[in-house]
Amino acid sequence: MGGKASTTRRPGRPGADSPEVPAERDVLLRGLEAFAELGYDRASARELARRLGVSHTFINDRYGSKAAFWRAVVDAALGAQVTRLAPAVPGSDDEDVVRRFVTDFYRINIGEPYLAVLMADESARDTERLDYLCRHYIEPALALVAPSTERLMASGRMVRVPMDVLFFAIITPVSGLVQEPLARRLGRPEHMSHAERLARADALAGLVVDGLLAPSDANRR
């Protein structure tokens, strides 16, 4: 993250000799980077503090525990995403609802490689953290589009698949927008404008949704 981070005094430890710590937004962004790069178990409170440039007691002083800090990091990153996903407008065509949801999701995730890595790592582990992600973010996000996909499948306008398959068909391709090292090796330009990234997100959304809305012969019967 470029630029000099703003700082604040440590809560509860005033005085000229008190170490300065990054502002809350910077703390949470650096925390996201650390959890993504190290994984939860390897991201000890001491290592987190080292990466934040703060006292080794900072995590417990500010958040109470490493687990609480992880939840704060996730809430800051995913909370902003979910609130940007617009609910379906009553009377909207279900195909339009699905297309808008997928397109918005991909656009929102542009430039979020650390969040994608964290989600992929936590999704492979049967933990209370995964329960937290599902309860607070994954399920609410799916609820925005699930009724439309169910009606499309029932009418034969969408491939009929279980919800878990549908979830991975929609969500997993977002890695193609954020895994820059591999993407560059596959021909992506090193420097792209935001407009070019949005165009790639839209192209990916079209590819995914058009595939879902192309029922097989078995689906038509």
C-alpha positions as CSV (number, residue, x, y, z in Angstrom):
1,M,0.0,0.0,0.0
2,G,1.5,3.2,-1.2
3,G,2.0,6.4,0.7
4,K,2.7,7.1,4.4
5,A,0.1,5.6,6.6
6,S,-1.7,7.9,9.0
7,T,-1.2,7.1,12.6
8,T,-3.0,7.4,15.9
9,R,-1.8,7.1,19.5
10,R,-2.3,3.7,21.2
11,P,-5.6,3.6,23.1
12,G,-5.1,3.7,26.9
13,R,-1.5,4.6,26.7
14,P,-1.3,8.4,26.2
15,G,1.9,10.4,26.5
16,A,4.7,11.6,24.4
17,D,6.5,8.3,24.8
18,S,3.6,6.2,23.5
19,P,4.3,4.5,20.3
20,E,2.3,5.5,17.3
21,V,0.3,2.9,15.5
22,P,-1.3,2.9,12.1
23,A,-4.9,4.2,11.7
24,E,-7.6,1.6,11.9
25,R,-8.1,1.3,8.2
26,D,-4.3,0.6,7.7
27,V,-4.3,-1.9,10.5
28,L,-7.1,-3.9,9.0
29,L,-5.6,-3.8,5.5
30,R,-2.2,-5.0,6.8
31,G,-4.0,-7.6,8.8
32,L,-5.7,-8.9,5.7
33,E,-2.4,-9.1,3.9
34,A,-0.9,-11.0,6.8
35,F,-3.7,-13.6,7.2
36,A,-3.7,-14.1,3.4
37,E,0.0,-14.6,3.1
38,L,0.5,-16.7,6.3
39,G,-2.8,-18.4,6.9
40,Y,-4.6,-18.0,10.3
41,D,-2.5,-20.5,12.2
42,R,0.9,-19.2,11.2
43,A,-0.2,-15.5,11.8
44,S,0.8,-15.4,15.4
45,A,-0.1,-12.3,17.4
46,R,3.6,-11.5,17.6
47,E,4.1,-11.8,13.8
48,L,1.0,-9.7,13.2
49,A,2.4,-7.0,15.5
50,R,5.7,-7.1,13.7
51,R,4.0,-6.6,10.3
52,L,1.9,-3.8,11.7
53,G,4.9,-2.2,13.3
54,V,3.4,-2.1,16.7
55,S,3.9,-3.6,20.2
56,H,3.5,-7.3,20.6
57,T,0.6,-6.7,22.9
58,F,-1.3,-4.5,20.4
59,I,-3.6,-7.2,19.1
60,N,-4.9,-8.1,22.5
61,D,-5.0,-4.5,23.7
62,R,-7.0,-3.3,20.8
63,Y,-9.1,-6.3,19.8
64,G,-9.0,-8.7,22.7
65,S,-7.6,-11.7,20.8
66,K,-6.3,-12.9,17.4
67,A,-9.6,-14.4,16.6
68,A,-11.4,-11.1,17.3
69,F,-8.8,-9.3,15.1
70,W,-9.5,-11.8,12.3
71,R,-13.2,-11.1,12.5
72,A,-12.5,-7.3,12.4
73,V,-10.3,-7.8,9.3
74,V,-13.0,-9.9,7.6
75,D,-15.8,-7.5,8.5
76,A,-13.9,-4.6,7.0
77,A,-13.1,-6.4,3.8
78,L,-16.3,-8.4,3.2
79,G,-18.8,-6.1,4.8
80,A,-18.0,-3.4,2.2
81,Q,-18.5,-6.0,-0.6
82,V,-21.8,-7.3,0.5
83,T,-23.3,-3.9,1.0
84,R,-22.3,-3.0,-2.6
85,L,-24.3,-6.0,-4.0
86,A,-27.7,-4.6,-4.8
87,P,-30.8,-6.7,-4.0
88,A,-33.1,-7.6,-6.8
89,V,-35.6,-5.0,-7.8
90,P,-39.1,-6.4,-7.6
91,G,-40.4,-7.4,-11.0
92,S,-36.9,-7.8,-12.5
93,D,-36.3,-10.6,-15.0
94,D,-34.5,-13.4,-13.2
95,E,-31.9,-13.6,-15.9
96,D,-31.1,-9.9,-15.5
97,V,-30.8,-10.4,-11.7
98,V,-28.3,-13.2,-12.1
99,R,-26.3,-11.3,-14.8
100,R,-26.2,-8.1,-12.7
101,F,-25.2,-10.0,-9.5
102,V,-22.3,-11.8,-11.2
103,T,-21.1,-8.7,-13.0
104,D,-21.2,-6.6,-9.8
105,F,-19.4,-9.3,-7.8
106,Y,-16.6,-9.5,-10.3
107,R,-16.3,-5.7,-10.6
108,I,-16.2,-5.3,-6.8
109,N,-13.4,-7.9,-6.5
110,I,-11.0,-6.2,-9.0
111,G,-7.8,-5.6,-7.2
112,E,-8.6,-7.7,-4.1
113,P,-6.0,-10.5,-4.3
114,Y,-5.5,-10.8,-0.6
115,L,-9.2,-11.3,0.1
116,A,-9.4,-13.9,-2.6
117,V,-6.5,-15.8,-1.1
118,L,-7.9,-15.6,2.4
119,M,-11.3,-16.9,1.3
120,A,-9.8,-19.8,-0.7
121,D,-7.7,-20.8,2.3
122,E,-10.5,-20.6,4.8
123,S,-12.9,-22.4,2.5
124,A,-10.7,-25.5,2.6
125,R,-10.7,-25.7,6.4
126,D,-13.6,-26.9,8.6
127,T,-13.4,-24.2,11.3
128,E,-15.5,-21.8,13.2
129,R,-14.0,-19.1,11.0
130,L,-15.7,-20.8,8.0
131,D,-18.9,-20.9,9.9
132,Y,-18.5,-17.1,10.5
133,L,-17.9,-16.4,6.8
134,C,-20.9,-18.5,5.7
135,R,-23.3,-17.0,8.3
136,H,-22.4,-13.4,7.8
137,Y,-21.3,-13.1,4.2
138,I,-21.6,-16.1,1.9
139,E,-25.2,-17.0,2.8
140,P,-26.5,-13.3,2.7
141,A,-24.8,-12.8,-0.7
142,L,-26.3,-16.0,-2.1
143,A,-29.7,-15.0,-0.8
144,L,-29.7,-12.1,-3.2
145,V,-29.6,-14.3,-6.2
146,A,-30.8,-17.8,-5.1
147,P,-34.5,-17.2,-5.7
148,S,-33.8,-16.1,-9.3
149,T,-31.5,-19.1,-10.0
150,E,-34.1,-21.5,-8.6
151,R,-36.9,-20.1,-10.8
152,L,-34.6,-20.2,-13.8
153,M,-33.6,-23.8,-13.2
154,A,-37.3,-24.8,-12.6
155,S,-38.3,-23.2,-15.9
156,G,-35.4,-24.8,-17.9
157,R,-33.7,-21.5,-18.6
158,M,-30.7,-22.4,-16.5
159,V,-28.6,-25.5,-16.1
160,R,-30.0,-27.5,-13.2
161,V,-27.2,-28.0,-10.7
162,P,-27.0,-28.2,-6.9
163,M,-26.4,-24.9,-5.1
164,D,-22.8,-25.9,-4.1
165,V,-21.9,-26.4,-7.8
166,L,-23.6,-23.1,-8.7
167,F,-21.7,-21.3,-6.0
168,F,-18.3,-22.5,-7.3
169,A,-19.3,-21.9,-10.9
170,I,-20.0,-18.2,-10.1
171,I,-17.5,-17.5,-7.3
172,T,-14.3,-19.4,-8.2
173,P,-13.7,-17.6,-11.6
174,V,-13.0,-14.4,-9.7
175,S,-9.5,-15.7,-9.2
176,G,-8.9,-14.9,-12.8
177,L,-9.2,-11.2,-12.0
178,V,-6.9,-11.1,-9.0
179,Q,-4.1,-13.8,-9.6
180,E,-1.9,-11.4,-11.4
181,P,1.4,-13.4,-11.5
182,L,-0.3,-16.3,-13.4
183,A,-2.5,-14.0,-15.5
184,R,0.6,-12.1,-16.8
185,R,2.2,-15.4,-17.7
186,L,-0.9,-16.2,-19.7
187,G,-0.6,-12.9,-21.6
188,R,-2.2,-10.3,-19.5
189,P,-0.5,-6.9,-19.8
190,E,1.5,-5.9,-16.7
191,H,0.0,-2.4,-16.6
192,M,-3.8,-2.1,-17.1
193,S,-6.1,0.8,-16.5
194,H,-9.1,0.5,-14.2
195,A,-11.4,0.6,-17.3
196,E,-9.5,-2.3,-18.8
197,R,-9.9,-4.3,-15.7
198,L,-13.6,-3.6,-15.6
199,A,-13.9,-4.7,-19.2
200,R,-12.2,-8.0,-18.2
201,A,-14.6,-8.4,-15.3
202,D,-17.6,-7.9,-17.6
203,A,-16.2,-10.3,-20.2
204,L,-15.7,-13.0,-17.5
205,A,-19.2,-12.4,-16.1
206,G,-20.7,-12.7,-19.6
207,L,-18.8,-16.0,-20.2
208,V,-20.0,-17.5,-16.8
209,V,-23.6,-16.4,-17.0
210,D,-24.0,-17.3,-20.7
211,G,-22.8,-20.8,-19.8
212,L,-25.2,-21.1,-17.0
213,L,-28.1,-19.9,-19.2
214,A,-27.4,-22.5,-21.9
215,P,-29.4,-25.5,-20.7
216,S,-28.4,-28.9,-21.9
217,D,-30.7,-31.2,-23.9
218,A,-31.4,-33.2,-20.7
219,N,-32.4,-29.9,-19.0
220,R,-34.9,-29.1,-21.7
221,R,-36.7,-32.4,-21.4
